[in-house]
Amino acid sequence: MSEISVVEKAAMHGEPMPVGLCGREVVEYIGLRYLYLSVKRGIITREMASKEKRQLIADLNGAEAAHEFDIKCWESAGRRYAATESARNTYRKNRTLENADKLMAALDGLEVPRE
């Protein structure tokens, strides 16, 4: 049996939203609070709530993974931009084939040797 998180415990007992939650936890709290309250009031069955809870958690995990991937992409783009900017400036100052190769390597995302 898995341990119940602080977020789920608060939602389960109808307690106020815990302070200091990240965006994902806020959505999780609100969704779980709604599900627990819906079961308590007889709006949906436990089985329906269980299915919806699994879907909620899966969707939140998917969104979180997508967000982490986006961050990695932006970080990679930032590193590539910095490398490209340096190689571009070097090429503009000294238009040699070697500097053009370094610029192309930076544009391709390859390791650019530091001077």
Secondary structure as UniProt FT lines:
FT   HELIX           6..12
FT   TURN            13..14
FT   TURN            19..20
FT   HELIX           23..40
FT   TURN            41..42
FT   HELIX           46..93
FT   HELIX           97..107
FT   TURN            108..109
//
